[in-house]
């Protein structure tokens, strides 16, 4: 399973976030590693330098074998929280789509 990160110009510390969360996402999606071929993480700061509450957006798109792409989005005040929240949502969608039988592995 490959994990790719795409960020807008307003995301600071892209390398740190990418390194840490690639490992975390792979760990969180481990039970689906036989079914998911690709994970794309899209990060953006919707307000840029203006700031604001809940302006960090994370969209995670996964490509499971035999299905079309599945995506989940979360908007939070910190990019780390947005990634964690979107990951939880995508896990829920994968469990529904692929089947809960794989979640007991």
Jmol script that loads the backbone (N, CA, C; Angstrom):
load data "model"
ATOM      1  N   UNK A   1       0.852  -1.166   0.000  1.00  0.00           N
ATOM      2  CA  UNK A   1       0.000   0.000   0.000  1.00  0.00           C
ATOM      3  C   UNK A   1       0.902   1.235   0.000  1.00  0.00           C
ATOM      4  N   UNK A   2       0.686   2.063  -0.988  1.00  0.00           N
ATOM      5  CA  UNK A   2       1.460   3.295  -1.092  1.00  0.00           C
ATOM      6  C   UNK A   2       0.647   4.461  -0.536  1.00  0.00           C
ATOM      7  N   UNK A   3       1.336   5.378   0.163  1.00  0.00           N
ATOM      8  CA  UNK A   3       0.689   6.567   0.706  1.00  0.00           C
ATOM      9  C   UNK A   3       1.352   7.785   0.076  1.00  0.00           C
ATOM     10  N   UNK A   4       0.535   8.651  -0.520  1.00  0.00           N
ATOM     11  CA  UNK A   4       1.018   9.873  -1.158  1.00  0.00           C
ATOM     12  C   UNK A   4       0.388  11.088  -0.494  1.00  0.00           C
ATOM     13  N   UNK A   5       1.193  12.108  -0.262  1.00  0.00           N
ATOM     14  CA  UNK A   5       0.711  13.352   0.334  1.00  0.00           C
ATOM     15  C   UNK A   5       0.749  14.466  -0.695  1.00  0.00           C
ATOM     16  N   UNK A   6      -0.315  15.257  -0.711  1.00  0.00           N
ATOM     17  CA  UNK A   6      -0.406  16.460  -1.531  1.00  0.00           C
ATOM     18  C   UNK A   6      -0.807  17.598  -0.602  1.00  0.00           C
ATOM     19  N   UNK A   7      -0.067  18.696  -0.648  1.00  0.00           N
ATOM     20  CA  UNK A   7      -0.379  19.816   0.236  1.00  0.00           C
ATOM     21  C   UNK A   7      -0.443  21.111  -0.555  1.00  0.00           C
ATOM     22  N   UNK A   8      -1.166  22.059   0.010  1.00  0.00           N
ATOM     23  CA  UNK A   8      -1.142  23.387  -0.599  1.00  0.00           C
ATOM     24  C   UNK A   8       0.045  24.154  -0.029  1.00  0.00           C
ATOM     25  N   UNK A   9       0.270  25.341  -0.518  1.00  0.00           N
ATOM     26  CA  UNK A   9       1.451  26.123  -0.119  1.00  0.00           C
ATOM     27  C   UNK A   9       1.370  26.640   1.316  1.00  0.00           C
ATOM     28  N   UNK A  10       0.216  26.532   1.957  1.00  0.00           N
ATOM     29  CA  UNK A  10       0.042  27.062   3.308  1.00  0.00           C
ATOM     30  C   UNK A  10       0.320  26.054   4.421  1.00  0.00           C
ATOM     31  N   UNK A  11       0.606  24.823   4.076  1.00  0.00           N
ATOM     32  CA  UNK A  11       0.875  23.803   5.091  1.00  0.00           C
ATOM     33  C   UNK A  11       2.359  23.850   5.456  1.00  0.00           C
ATOM     34  N   UNK A  12       2.606  24.098   6.743  1.00  0.00           N
ATOM     35  CA  UNK A  12       3.987  24.163   7.233  1.00  0.00           C
ATOM     36  C   UNK A  12       4.422  22.788   7.731  1.00  0.00           C
ATOM     37  N   UNK A  13       5.694  22.508   7.621  1.00  0.00           N
ATOM     38  CA  UNK A  13       6.245  21.254   8.129  1.00  0.00           C
ATOM     39  C   UNK A  13       5.764  20.036   7.373  1.00  0.00           C
ATOM     40  N   UNK A  14       5.607  20.164   6.067  1.00  0.00           N
ATOM     41  CA  UNK A  14       5.079  19.075   5.243  1.00  0.00           C
ATOM     42  C   UNK A  14       5.876  17.788   5.425  1.00  0.00           C
ATOM     43  N   UNK A  15       7.185  17.877   5.428  1.00  0.00           N
ATOM     44  CA  UNK A  15       8.020  16.678   5.530  1.00  0.00           C
ATOM     45  C   UNK A  15       7.795  15.960   6.858  1.00  0.00           C
ATOM     46  N   UNK A  16       7.726  16.720   7.949  1.00  0.00           N
ATOM     47  CA  UNK A  16       7.497  16.130   9.275  1.00  0.00           C
ATOM     48  C   UNK A  16       6.140  15.452   9.322  1.00  0.00           C
ATOM     49  N   UNK A  17       5.111  16.138   8.851  1.00  0.00           N
ATOM     50  CA  UNK A  17       3.757  15.595   8.847  1.00  0.00           C
ATOM     51  C   UNK A  17       3.693  14.355   7.961  1.00  0.00           C
ATOM     52  N   UNK A  18       4.285  14.438   6.778  1.00  0.00           N
ATOM     53  CA  UNK A  18       4.261  13.324   5.843  1.00  0.00           C
ATOM     54  C   UNK A  18       4.964  12.097   6.409  1.00  0.00           C
ATOM     55  N   UNK A  19       6.132  12.281   6.980  1.00  0.00           N
ATOM     56  CA  UNK A  19       6.886  11.156   7.537  1.00  0.00           C
ATOM     57  C   UNK A  19       6.122  10.476   8.659  1.00  0.00           C
ATOM     58  N   UNK A  20       5.642  11.261   9.602  1.00  0.00           N
ATOM     59  CA  UNK A  20       4.937  10.695  10.756  1.00  0.00           C
ATOM     60  C   UNK A  20       3.623  10.031  10.336  1.00  0.00           C
ATOM     61  N   UNK A  21       2.813  10.732   9.568  1.00  0.00           N
ATOM     62  CA  UNK A  21       1.483  10.216   9.254  1.00  0.00           C
ATOM     63  C   UNK A  21       1.478   9.125   8.196  1.00  0.00           C
ATOM     64  N   UNK A  22       2.501   9.011   7.384  1.00  0.00           N
ATOM     65  CA  UNK A  22       2.594   7.868   6.475  1.00  0.00           C
ATOM     66  C   UNK A  22       2.653   6.586   7.302  1.00  0.00           C
ATOM     67  N   UNK A  23       3.492   6.594   8.324  1.00  0.00           N
ATOM     68  CA  UNK A  23       3.617   5.439   9.212  1.00  0.00           C
ATOM     69  C   UNK A  23       2.305   5.169   9.946  1.00  0.00           C
ATOM     70  N   UNK A  24       1.686   6.220  10.473  1.00  0.00           N
ATOM     71  CA  UNK A  24       0.443   6.063  11.225  1.00  0.00           C
ATOM     72  C   UNK A  24      -0.699   5.562  10.344  1.00  0.00           C
ATOM     73  N   UNK A  25      -0.824   6.107   9.163  1.00  0.00           N
ATOM     74  CA  UNK A  25      -1.899   5.690   8.258  1.00  0.00           C
ATOM     75  C   UNK A  25      -1.715   4.236   7.844  1.00  0.00           C
ATOM     76  N   UNK A  26      -0.481   3.852   7.529  1.00  0.00           N
ATOM     77  CA  UNK A  26      -0.222   2.452   7.176  1.00  0.00           C
ATOM     78  C   UNK A  26      -0.568   1.527   8.340  1.00  0.00           C
ATOM     79  N   UNK A  27      -0.234   1.948   9.549  1.00  0.00           N
ATOM     80  CA  UNK A  27      -0.549   1.146  10.734  1.00  0.00           C
ATOM     81  C   UNK A  27      -2.068   1.053  10.929  1.00  0.00           C
ATOM     82  N   UNK A  28      -2.763   2.173  10.804  1.00  0.00           N
ATOM     83  CA  UNK A  28      -4.214   2.193  10.994  1.00  0.00           C
ATOM     84  C   UNK A  28      -4.957   1.389   9.925  1.00  0.00           C
ATOM     85  N   UNK A  29      -4.426   1.354   8.712  1.00  0.00           N
ATOM     86  CA  UNK A  29      -5.082   0.651   7.605  1.00  0.00           C
ATOM     87  C   UNK A  29      -4.498  -0.736   7.361  1.00  0.00           C
ATOM     88  N   UNK A  30      -3.652  -1.217   8.261  1.00  0.00           N
ATOM     89  CA  UNK A  30      -2.962  -2.494   8.081  1.00  0.00           C
ATOM     90  C   UNK A  30      -3.920  -3.638   7.767  1.00  0.00           C
ATOM     91  N   UNK A  31      -5.062  -3.676   8.432  1.00  0.00           N
ATOM     92  CA  UNK A  31      -6.002  -4.787   8.204  1.00  0.00           C
ATOM     93  C   UNK A  31      -6.577  -4.784   6.786  1.00  0.00           C
ATOM     94  N   UNK A  32      -6.421  -3.654   6.087  1.00  0.00           N
ATOM     95  CA  UNK A  32      -6.920  -3.552   4.719  1.00  0.00           C
ATOM     96  C   UNK A  32      -5.798  -3.604   3.678  1.00  0.00           C
ATOM     97  N   UNK A  33      -4.566  -3.902   4.100  1.00  0.00           N
ATOM     98  CA  UNK A  33      -3.424  -3.819   3.189  1.00  0.00           C
ATOM     99  C   UNK A  33      -3.540  -4.748   1.981  1.00  0.00           C
ATOM    100  N   UNK A  34      -4.273  -5.840   2.108  1.00  0.00           N
ATOM    101  CA  UNK A  34      -4.462  -6.734   0.962  1.00  0.00           C
ATOM    102  C   UNK A  34      -5.508  -6.190  -0.011  1.00  0.00           C
ATOM    103  N   UNK A  35      -6.318  -5.255   0.455  1.00  0.00           N
ATOM    104  CA  UNK A  35      -7.408  -4.720  -0.365  1.00  0.00           C
ATOM    105  C   UNK A  35      -7.136  -3.330  -0.922  1.00  0.00           C
ATOM    106  N   UNK A  36      -6.303  -2.552  -0.237  1.00  0.00           N
ATOM    107  CA  UNK A  36      -6.064  -1.166  -0.646  1.00  0.00           C
ATOM    108  C   UNK A  36      -4.707  -1.057  -1.323  1.00  0.00           C
ATOM    109  N   UNK A  37      -4.688  -0.501  -2.526  1.00  0.00           N
ATOM    110  CA  UNK A  37      -3.436  -0.377  -3.259  1.00  0.00           C
ATOM    111  C   UNK A  37      -2.791   0.988  -3.106  1.00  0.00           C
ATOM    112  N   UNK A  38      -3.624   2.016  -2.875  1.00  0.00           N
ATOM    113  CA  UNK A  38      -3.102   3.382  -2.868  1.00  0.00           C
ATOM    114  C   UNK A  38      -3.913   4.238  -1.908  1.00  0.00           C
ATOM    115  N   UNK A  39      -3.201   5.128  -1.204  1.00  0.00           N
ATOM    116  CA  UNK A  39      -3.839   6.097  -0.313  1.00  0.00           C
ATOM    117  C   UNK A  39      -3.302   7.471  -0.687  1.00  0.00           C
ATOM    118  N   UNK A  40      -4.201   8.403  -0.959  1.00  0.00           N
ATOM    119  CA  UNK A  40      -3.803   9.777  -1.240  1.00  0.00           C
ATOM    120  C   UNK A  40      -4.342  10.676  -0.144  1.00  0.00           C
ATOM    121  N   UNK A  41      -3.459  11.488   0.419  1.00  0.00           N
ATOM    122  CA  UNK A  41      -3.821  12.417   1.473  1.00  0.00           C
ATOM    123  C   UNK A  41      -3.661  13.828   0.921  1.00  0.00           C
ATOM    124  N   UNK A  42      -4.733  14.590   0.954  1.00  0.00           N
ATOM    125  CA  UNK A  42      -4.721  15.969   0.461  1.00  0.00           C
ATOM    126  C   UNK A  42      -4.909  16.901   1.659  1.00  0.00           C
ATOM    127  N   UNK A  43      -3.917  17.763   1.888  1.00  0.00           N
ATOM    128  CA  UNK A  43      -3.954  18.683   3.029  1.00  0.00           C
ATOM    129  C   UNK A  43      -4.015  20.119   2.536  1.00  0.00           C
ATOM    130  N   UNK A  44      -4.849  20.916   3.202  1.00  0.00           N
ATOM    131  CA  UNK A  44      -4.915  22.329   2.839  1.00  0.00           C
ATOM    132  C   UNK A  44      -5.284  23.163   4.049  1.00  0.00           C
ATOM    133  N   UNK A  45      -4.875  24.413   3.990  1.00  0.00           N
ATOM    134  CA  UNK A  45      -5.241  25.411   4.982  1.00  0.00           C
ATOM    135  C   UNK A  45      -6.173  26.374   4.257  1.00  0.00           C
ATOM    136  N   UNK A  46      -7.455  26.246   4.518  1.00  0.00           N
ATOM    137  CA  UNK A  46      -8.453  26.968   3.731  1.00  0.00           C
ATOM    138  C   UNK A  46      -8.401  28.483   3.886  1.00  0.00           C
ATOM    139  N   UNK A  47      -7.878  28.968   5.026  1.00  0.00           N
ATOM    140  CA  UNK A  47      -7.811  30.410   5.231  1.00  0.00           C
ATOM    141  C   UNK A  47      -6.407  30.974   5.049  1.00  0.00           C
ATOM    142  N   UNK A  48      -5.439  30.110   4.780  1.00  0.00           N
ATOM    143  CA  UNK A  48      -4.064  30.570   4.574  1.00  0.00           C
ATOM    144  C   UNK A  48      -3.531  31.342   5.762  1.00  0.00           C
ATOM    145  N   UNK A  49      -2.864  32.442   5.503  1.00  0.00           N
ATOM    146  CA  UNK A  49      -2.238  33.219   6.582  1.00  0.00           C
ATOM    147  C   UNK A  49      -3.253  33.991   7.413  1.00  0.00           C
ATOM    148  N   UNK A  50      -4.487  34.059   6.981  1.00  0.00           N
ATOM    149  CA  UNK A  50      -5.518  34.756   7.735  1.00  0.00           C
ATOM    150  C   UNK A  50      -5.870  34.042   9.033  1.00  0.00           C
ATOM    151  N   UNK A  51      -5.656  32.738   9.070  1.00  0.00           N
ATOM    152  CA  UNK A  51      -6.005  31.969  10.259  1.00  0.00           C
ATOM    153  C   UNK A  51      -7.500  31.743  10.335  1.00  0.00           C
ATOM    154  N   UNK A  52      -7.918  31.220  11.462  1.00  0.00           N
ATOM    155  CA  UNK A  52      -9.337  30.960  11.660  1.00  0.00           C
ATOM    156  C   UNK A  52      -9.554  29.592  12.261  1.00  0.00           C
ATOM    157  N   UNK A  53     -10.727  29.407  12.819  1.00  0.00           N
ATOM    158  CA  UNK A  53     -11.061  28.140  13.469  1.00  0.00           C
ATOM    159  C   UNK A  53     -11.402  27.087  12.416  1.00  0.00           C
ATOM    160  N   UNK A  54     -10.958  25.884  12.683  1.00  0.00           N
ATOM    161  CA  UNK A  54     -11.278  24.731  11.840  1.00  0.00           C
ATOM    162  C   UNK A  54     -11.041  24.997  10.350  1.00  0.00           C
ATOM    163  N   UNK A  55      -9.857  25.505  10.046  1.00  0.00           N
ATOM    164  CA  UNK A  55      -9.534  25.799   8.647  1.00  0.00           C
ATOM    165  C   UNK A  55      -8.523  24.837   8.038  1.00  0.00           C
ATOM    166  N   UNK A  56      -8.116  23.809   8.793  1.00  0.00           N
ATOM    167  CA  UNK A  56      -7.189  22.800   8.273  1.00  0.00           C
ATOM    168  C   UNK A  56      -8.008  21.629   7.752  1.00  0.00           C
ATOM    169  N   UNK A  57      -7.851  21.323   6.479  1.00  0.00           N
ATOM    170  CA  UNK A  57      -8.678  20.312   5.827  1.00  0.00           C
ATOM    171  C   UNK A  57      -7.827  19.135   5.367  1.00  0.00           C
ATOM    172  N   UNK A  58      -8.321  17.946   5.624  1.00  0.00           N
ATOM    173  CA  UNK A  58      -7.670  16.723   5.166  1.00  0.00           C
ATOM    174  C   UNK A  58      -8.698  15.872   4.439  1.00  0.00           C
ATOM    175  N   UNK A  59      -8.372  15.499   3.216  1.00  0.00           N
ATOM    176  CA  UNK A  59      -9.180  14.542   2.470  1.00  0.00           C
ATOM    177  C   UNK A  59      -8.306  13.330   2.196  1.00  0.00           C
ATOM    178  N   UNK A  60      -8.795  12.174   2.586  1.00  0.00           N
ATOM    179  CA  UNK A  60      -8.077  10.927   2.334  1.00  0.00           C
ATOM    180  C   UNK A  60      -8.883  10.142   1.315  1.00  0.00           C
ATOM    181  N   UNK A  61      -8.210   9.730   0.254  1.00  0.00           N
ATOM    182  CA  UNK A  61      -8.837   8.913  -0.788  1.00  0.00           C
ATOM    183  C   UNK A  61      -8.086   7.602  -0.867  1.00  0.00           C
ATOM    184  N   UNK A  62      -8.821   6.498  -0.792  1.00  0.00           N
ATOM    185  CA  UNK A  62      -8.204   5.175  -0.904  1.00  0.00           C
ATOM    186  C   UNK A  62      -8.712   4.495  -2.155  1.00  0.00           C
ATOM    187  N   UNK A  63      -7.867   3.624  -2.692  1.00  0.00           N
ATOM    188  CA  UNK A  63      -8.206   2.867  -3.896  1.00  0.00           C
ATOM    189  C   UNK A  63      -8.242   1.376  -3.537  1.00  0.00           C
ATOM    190  N   UNK A  64      -9.407   0.880  -3.131  1.00  0.00           N
ATOM    191  CA  UNK A  64      -9.502  -0.555  -2.839  1.00  0.00           C
ATOM    192  C   UNK A  64      -9.664  -1.369  -4.111  1.00  0.00           C
ATOM    193  N   UNK A  65      -9.077  -2.549  -4.118  1.00  0.00           N
ATOM    194  CA  UNK A  65      -9.184  -3.447  -5.270  1.00  0.00           C
ATOM    195  C   UNK A  65     -10.653  -3.831  -5.469  1.00  0.00           C
ATOM    196  N   UNK A  66     -11.111  -3.741  -6.705  1.00  0.00           N
ATOM    197  CA  UNK A  66     -12.461  -4.166  -7.028  1.00  0.00           C
ATOM    198  C   UNK A  66     -13.540  -3.133  -6.747  1.00  0.00           C
ATOM    199  N   UNK A  67     -13.161  -1.966  -6.249  1.00  0.00           N
ATOM    200  CA  UNK A  67     -14.117  -0.904  -5.961  1.00  0.00           C
ATOM    201  C   UNK A  67     -13.585   0.406  -6.537  1.00  0.00           C
ATOM    202  N   UNK A  68     -14.464   1.368  -6.666  1.00  0.00           N
ATOM    203  CA  UNK A  68     -14.029   2.701  -7.043  1.00  0.00           C
ATOM    204  C   UNK A  68     -13.388   3.383  -5.849  1.00  0.00           C
ATOM    205  N   UNK A  69     -12.802   4.556  -6.053  1.00  0.00           N
ATOM    206  CA  UNK A  69     -12.167   5.281  -4.953  1.00  0.00           C
ATOM    207  C   UNK A  69     -13.168   5.604  -3.841  1.00  0.00           C
ATOM    208  N   UNK A  70     -12.667   5.607  -2.618  1.00  0.00           N
ATOM    209  CA  UNK A  70     -13.463   5.969  -1.439  1.00  0.00           C
ATOM    210  C   UNK A  70     -12.751   7.137  -0.777  1.00  0.00           C
ATOM    211  N   UNK A  71     -13.494   8.172  -0.398  1.00  0.00           N
ATOM    212  CA  UNK A  71     -12.873   9.359   0.195  1.00  0.00           C
ATOM    213  C   UNK A  71     -13.579   9.756   1.488  1.00  0.00           C
ATOM    214  N   UNK A  72     -12.811  10.402   2.361  1.00  0.00           N
ATOM    215  CA  UNK A  72     -13.341  10.966   3.601  1.00  0.00           C
ATOM    216  C   UNK A  72     -12.630  12.286   3.849  1.00  0.00           C
ATOM    217  N   UNK A  73     -13.379  13.265   4.347  1.00  0.00           N
ATOM    218  CA  UNK A  73     -12.826  14.595   4.598  1.00  0.00           C
ATOM    219  C   UNK A  73     -13.097  15.012   6.033  1.00  0.00           C
ATOM    220  N   UNK A  74     -12.135  15.731   6.583  1.00  0.00           N
ATOM    221  CA  UNK A  74     -12.301  16.298   7.921  1.00  0.00           C
ATOM    222  C   UNK A  74     -11.675  17.681   7.952  1.00  0.00           C
ATOM    223  N   UNK A  75     -12.308  18.582   8.663  1.00  0.00           N
ATOM    224  CA  UNK A  75     -11.795  19.940   8.849  1.00  0.00           C
ATOM    225  C   UNK A  75     -11.674  20.195  10.343  1.00  0.00           C
ATOM    226  N   UNK A  76     -10.480  20.564  10.785  1.00  0.00           N
ATOM    227  CA  UNK A  76     -10.186  20.775  12.207  1.00  0.00           C
ATOM    228  C   UNK A  76      -9.327  22.021  12.370  1.00  0.00           C
ATOM    229  N   UNK A  77      -8.983  22.326  13.625  1.00  0.00           N
ATOM    230  CA  UNK A  77      -8.141  23.490  13.890  1.00  0.00           C
ATOM    231  C   UNK A  77      -6.647  23.190  13.748  1.00  0.00           C
ATOM    232  N   UNK A  78      -6.269  21.928  13.781  1.00  0.00           N
ATOM    233  CA  UNK A  78      -4.870  21.507  13.609  1.00  0.00           C
ATOM    234  C   UNK A  78      -4.818  20.431  12.533  1.00  0.00           C
ATOM    235  N   UNK A  79      -3.778  20.471  11.725  1.00  0.00           N
ATOM    236  CA  UNK A  79      -3.654  19.519  10.619  1.00  0.00           C
ATOM    237  C   UNK A  79      -3.575  18.084  11.132  1.00  0.00           C
ATOM    238  N   UNK A  80      -2.914  17.884  12.267  1.00  0.00           N
ATOM    239  CA  UNK A  80      -2.783  16.546  12.839  1.00  0.00           C
ATOM    240  C   UNK A  80      -4.151  15.982  13.215  1.00  0.00           C
ATOM    241  N   UNK A  81      -5.009  16.823  13.792  1.00  0.00           N
ATOM    242  CA  UNK A  81      -6.354  16.392  14.164  1.00  0.00           C
ATOM    243  C   UNK A  81      -7.184  16.092  12.919  1.00  0.00           C
ATOM    244  N   UNK A  82      -7.019  16.890  11.887  1.00  0.00           N
ATOM    245  CA  UNK A  82      -7.761  16.669  10.644  1.00  0.00           C
ATOM    246  C   UNK A  82      -7.372  15.331  10.016  1.00  0.00           C
ATOM    247  N   UNK A  83      -6.077  15.009  10.025  1.00  0.00           N
ATOM    248  CA  UNK A  83      -5.615  13.736   9.465  1.00  0.00           C
ATOM    249  C   UNK A  83      -6.168  12.569  10.278  1.00  0.00           C
ATOM    250  N   UNK A  84      -6.069  12.662  11.595  1.00  0.00           N
ATOM    251  CA  UNK A  84      -6.567  11.582  12.463  1.00  0.00           C
ATOM    252  C   UNK A  84      -8.064  11.366  12.276  1.00  0.00           C
ATOM    253  N   UNK A  85      -8.808  12.448  12.209  1.00  0.00           N
ATOM    254  CA  UNK A  85     -10.257  12.354  12.040  1.00  0.00           C
ATOM    255  C   UNK A  85     -10.619  11.772  10.674  1.00  0.00           C
ATOM    256  N   UNK A  86      -9.962  12.211   9.624  1.00  0.00           N
ATOM    257  CA  UNK A  86     -10.233  11.677   8.284  1.00  0.00           C
ATOM    258  C   UNK A  86      -9.859  10.199   8.203  1.00  0.00           C
ATOM    259  N   UNK A  87      -8.781   9.813   8.882  1.00  0.00           N
ATOM    260  CA  UNK A  87      -8.374   8.404   8.906  1.00  0.00           C
ATOM    261  C   UNK A  87      -9.451   7.546   9.560  1.00  0.00           C
ATOM    262  N   UNK A  88     -10.007   8.006  10.676  1.00  0.00           N
ATOM    263  CA  UNK A  88     -11.079   7.260  11.347  1.00  0.00           C
ATOM    264  C   UNK A  88     -12.292   7.116  10.432  1.00  0.00           C
ATOM    265  N   UNK A  89     -12.624   8.181   9.715  1.00  0.00           N
ATOM    266  CA  UNK A  89     -13.763   8.135   8.798  1.00  0.00           C
ATOM    267  C   UNK A  89     -13.514   7.160   7.646  1.00  0.00           C
ATOM    268  N   UNK A  90     -12.297   7.149   7.119  1.00  0.00           N
ATOM    269  CA  UNK A  90     -12.013   6.259   5.990  1.00  0.00           C
ATOM    270  C   UNK A  90     -12.012   4.804   6.443  1.00  0.00           C
ATOM    271  N   UNK A  91     -11.558   4.540   7.651  1.00  0.00           N
ATOM    272  CA  UNK A  91     -11.606   3.178   8.191  1.00  0.00           C
ATOM    273  C   UNK A  91     -13.053   2.707   8.275  1.00  0.00           C
ATOM    274  N   UNK A  92     -13.918   3.571   8.774  1.00  0.00           N
ATOM    275  CA  UNK A  92     -15.340   3.236   8.874  1.00  0.00           C
ATOM    276  C   UNK A  92     -15.931   2.931   7.499  1.00  0.00           C
ATOM    277  N   UNK A  93     -15.584   3.744   6.511  1.00  0.00           N
ATOM    278  CA  UNK A  93     -16.089   3.520   5.158  1.00  0.00           C
ATOM    279  C   UNK A  93     -15.546   2.222   4.568  1.00  0.00           C
ATOM    280  N   UNK A  94     -14.274   1.929   4.829  1.00  0.00           N
ATOM    281  CA  UNK A  94     -13.687   0.687   4.327  1.00  0.00           C
ATOM    282  C   UNK A  94     -14.344  -0.526   4.977  1.00  0.00           C
ATOM    283  N   UNK A  95     -14.605  -0.436   6.279  1.00  0.00           N
ATOM    284  CA  UNK A  95     -15.263  -1.549   6.965  1.00  0.00           C
ATOM    285  C   UNK A  95     -16.630  -1.819   6.357  1.00  0.00           C
ATOM    286  N   UNK A  96     -17.346  -0.762   6.039  1.00  0.00           N
ATOM    287  CA  UNK A  96     -18.665  -0.909   5.433  1.00  0.00           C
ATOM    288  C   UNK A  96     -18.549  -1.469   4.019  1.00  0.00           C
ATOM    289  N   UNK A  97     -17.633  -0.944   3.241  1.00  0.00           N
ATOM    290  CA  UNK A  97     -17.512  -1.317   1.825  1.00  0.00           C
ATOM    291  C   UNK A  97     -16.910  -2.710   1.649  1.00  0.00           C
ATOM    292  N   UNK A  98     -15.816  -2.963   2.329  1.00  0.00           N
ATOM    293  CA  UNK A  98     -15.084  -4.212   2.124  1.00  0.00           C
ATOM    294  C   UNK A  98     -15.653  -5.340   2.982  1.00  0.00           C
ATOM    295  N   UNK A  99     -16.137  -4.983   4.146  1.00  0.00           N
ATOM    296  CA  UNK A  99     -16.726  -5.994   5.016  1.00  0.00           C
ATOM    297  C   UNK A  99     -16.026  -6.066   6.350  1.00  0.00           C
ATOM    298  N   UNK A 100     -16.819  -6.201   7.374  1.00  0.00           N
ATOM    299  CA  UNK A 100     -16.270  -6.228   8.729  1.00  0.00           C
ATOM    300  C   UNK A 100     -15.470  -7.490   9.008  1.00  0.00           C
ATOM    301  N   UNK A 101     -15.607  -8.507   8.192  1.00  0.00           N
ATOM    302  CA  UNK A 101     -14.860  -9.736   8.423  1.00  0.00           C
ATOM    303  C   UNK A 101     -13.356  -9.506   8.420  1.00  0.00           C
ATOM    304  N   UNK A 102     -12.885  -8.519   7.632  1.00  0.00           N
ATOM    305  CA  UNK A 102     -11.456  -8.245   7.583  1.00  0.00           C
ATOM    306  C   UNK A 102     -10.983  -7.491   8.812  1.00  0.00           C
ATOM    307  N   UNK A 103     -11.872  -6.821   9.522  1.00  0.00           N
ATOM    308  CA  UNK A 103     -11.469  -6.024  10.674  1.00  0.00           C
ATOM    309  C   UNK A 103     -11.092  -6.888  11.876  1.00  0.00           C
ATOM    310  N   UNK A 104     -11.382  -8.170  11.846  1.00  0.00           N
ATOM    311  CA  UNK A 104     -11.036  -9.042  12.962  1.00  0.00           C
ATOM    312  C   UNK A 104      -9.682  -9.705  12.781  1.00  0.00           C
ATOM    313  N   UNK A 105      -9.012  -9.452  11.683  1.00  0.00           N
ATOM    314  CA  UNK A 105      -7.684 -10.031  11.431  1.00  0.00           C
ATOM    315  C   UNK A 105      -6.691  -9.528  12.416  1.00  0.00           C
TER     316      UNK A 105
END
end "model"
wireframe off; spacefill off
backbone 0.3
color backbone group
